[in-house]
Amino acid sequence: MTDWKTRQNGDGGWAYSRGCSWTEPTAFVLLAQATMTPDRESFVKGARFLKSIARPDGGFSPQPGVEESTWVTALVALLPEDAVNEQQRRQAIDWLKTRTGRESGWYYKLKVRLGGGKDEFPEGWPWFPGAAAWVIPTSLGILAFERAIRRNHPEADVLRQRVLEGRRFLLARMCADGGWNHGSNRALGRDGDSYPETTGIAMLALGGLKNSKEAGAQLERAKAAARKHLGECRAAEGIAWLRMGLAAHGEQTQPAVEPVCRTNMDQALITLASAARNPLLA
């Protein structure tokens, strides 16, 4: 079992590897601790660090030196109840509700219409406000909203619509090989290659479609791509996300090689992938 307390910074957060604390590794360490009986002192200090970087607009910044809320708000919304109180969770979800990729805005839609293109802009989530939508923040946004829906959020119907849009966004950006990269599935006139970690996280976010007949063919291609990546991947982060993504579709897998965890993120993600109950889906 990982001794997270010895890796923890004095402010209560965790670094990616070493140095200052960041929201992303801190949130994943807390999620990893939630898969077992956590060290209460360490867990409480980590939760306190996250609360210290909450922004007035309801979102969360990626680290204390940044004064803008970003995509990491979705990670905070995914934490268990003893890490984030209900008011902060609702505020985080409210912040996420108002964020879409800039390609979903009226200016870009009008530009496409005037150019004779199709007005087809499913709403994903960007890394930070005002940017285009990308696969990873969209996947985490879907997971955060699904969690809120399961816990009877008062605007569940609104959240369901965004989940549907987010799923459409991901399916529309599937690469030719059946997986996903970080953004567009084509660049400079050629099909883009997919990556292990982005394929895994997109599949995790699409777990709610595992029994869908409409998306069945695409999901079968995605599972085949994920299995191929898992057989070749050597990086702990990629292996962890692929295992979690396949597990969301009913496939329990083991990596071809034992991953070497070099960072706090690696260790936290491998812990989540190996857990009997994944808090990202709870």
N, C-alpha and C positions, 0 to 999 in steps of 0.2 A: 504494500500500500504506500502511496506517495505521501511523503511528509511535506504537505503544502505550507505548514507554518514556518519551516526553515527557509522556504523560498520567498516568503512574503516580505514586502517592503514595510518600512516603518509607518507609512501613511495608511497601511491596510490593503493596498492594492498589490497587483502582481505585474511584473514586466513581461514582455514577450520572451526575453531570455535573461537579460540583466539590465539594470538602469532604472529609469523612472517607470512609474505605474501607468498602465493604460486600461481603458474600459474593456476592450475586447478580451485580452487574456484574463482579466479579473472576473468578468462574467462567465467565461468558460470554466475557470477554476471553481467558481461557486456552483455551477451546474454539475461539474465532475464530483464535487464534494457531496452534492445532493443525491448521488447514486448510492451512497452509503451513509453511515453515521458520521457526520462531519465533526471536526474539531471545533467546538462551539466558539471558542475565543477567536480563532482564525476566521471562521465564517462570519461572525458578527463584525469583526474589523473590516473584512472585505466588503460587506454590505454597507458599512458606514462610509467607506471610501467612495462607493458609487453614489450614495446620496449626496456626498459633498460636491459632486460635479454635475448635479442636476441643474438645468438651465431654467430661467424664468418662463420660457415659452412651453415648458413641459417636456422638452427633449433632454438628451444627455450628450455631453461632449466626449470626444475620444480620449482626452487626457486633460489634466488641470490647466495646461498652458493654452488650451484652445477655448475660445469663448463662443463657439457656434455649435448648435445641436446637429448631429449627423446620423447616419445609418445605425450607429451603435445603440440608438434608442430602442430598436427592435430586440436587441439582445437583453436589455434590461427588462423589457416587457415579458420576456420568456423565463425570467428567474422565478423560483418558488416563493410562496407567500412569506416565508420567514426572512427573505432577503430584501424584498421591496414591498412597501405597504400598498394597500388597494388604491389610495388616492394617487400615488406616484405612478402606479401601473395604468390607471385610467388616463392620467395626463399624458403618459407616453403613447398610449394608443391614440388619443386625440391628436397628438402631434403627427403621428404617422398617417392618420387619415387625410391630412391636408397635403401630403407630399406625393408628388408624382414626377416621373421623368419629364424633362422639358419638351420632349417630342409629343407629349399628351396635351400640351398647352394650345390655346386658340391660335397663336401666331403660326405654329408649325402645321397645324391642321389646315388653316387657310392657305398657307403656302403650297401644300400638297394639292388641295382642291384646284387652285388656280393653275397649277402645273399639269393638271389632268390625271394625277395619281389617285390611288385608292385611299379613302379616308379610313384607314385601319390602324388604330393606335391603342392597343390594349395597355392599360395603365400598370406600369411596374414602379419600382422604387429606385431612387438614385443613391449614390454614396453620400452626397451632401446636397442641400437645397439648391435648385437652379441648374443642376446637371442632368445629363441623360440617365435613363434607367439602365441598370445592369443586373446580371443574373444573381449574384450573391445577395445584395441588399433586397432584391425582390423575393428571393427564396426565404430570407429571414422575416420579411414583412408578412408573407403568407403564414409562416409558422406562428408568428406573434398574434395575428388576427384569429387564426384557428384556435389558439389557446384561449383567447378572450371570448370567443363564441362558446366554447365548451363550458366556460364559467359564467354563462348567461349575461354577457355584456348587454346593457340596455339598448344599444344600437346594433344588435346582432345582424339585422337585415342589411344594414349599410356595410358592415364588415364582410358579410358573405359576398356581396357584389364585388368588393375589392379583391377578395380571394379568387373569385372567378376570373377577374381581369388579370390578376397576377399569374394565374395558371395559363391563361391564353398567351400572355407575354412570354412565358417560358417555353411553351410548346411552339410558338412562332419562331423562337430563336434556337431551336434544336439544330445542331450541326448535321452535315450530311452523313457523318459516321454514327449518328444516333446519340451522341453526348452533347455537352455544352462547353463553351469557353466563357470568357468573362462578359462578352457583349454580343456583337453582331455575329451571325453565322456565316457571313461572307465579307471579304475584304479585298479590295483591289481586283475585283472580278473573279476571285477564286473562292472555293469553299474553305471555311476556316476549320482548323483542327480543334477537337475538344480536349479538355484537360481532366485529370482524375478528380481533383477537389471540386471543381465547378460541376462536373457531371454528378458527383455524389450528392452535393447539397441541393441541386435542382431536383434530383429524384426524391430526396427526403421531403422537399416542399410539395411534390406531386403525389405523395403517398395517399392523399385523399381520393385520388383517381384510380387506385389500384383495381377497382372492380368496374371501371368505366368501359363500356363497349365502344363508345365514340372515340376515346383516346387510346384504346387497346393496342392498335398497331404501332403507334408511336412509342408507347411504354415498353412494348416488347423490344423494339429497336434500342431504346434507352437501356434496358436491362442487359442486352447483349453487349452494348458499348461499355457499361459499367463492369461486367464480368471480365471483358478483355483488358480494361485498364487495371483491374485488381490483380490480374495475373502478371502484369508487367510493372506495376508501380512499386517503388522502393521507398518513397517518402511517407513518413508517419501521417502527415496531415491528409494526403490524398487517400491513403489506405483507410483511415478512420472515416472520412466522409463517404467513401464508396461503400463501406460496410454498413453505415447507417442508412444510406440511400437504398441499398438493396434490402435491408431489413424492413424498411417502410413498405416494401412491396412483397413481404413474406418470405424473403430469401436470407437465411442465416449463413454467413460465409466466414471463411478464414483466409488471411492473406497468404500469398505464395511464400513470403519470407517474413520473419519476425521484424517489425519496424523498430528502428532505433530512434528514441525520443530525444531530441536535442534541445528542445525549448519547452517552456511551460505550456504553450499552446499545443505542442505535439502530445505531451503527457495528458493534458486535460481531454483532448479529442479522442485519444486512444481509450481513455477511461470511459468516456461516454459510449464509444462504439462497442466496448466489451461488457457494458452493463446489462443486466437482465431487464431493466426498465429505464428507457431513455426519457429524461425529463423534458427534452425538446418536444416530445410528442405526448406528454402527460397532460 
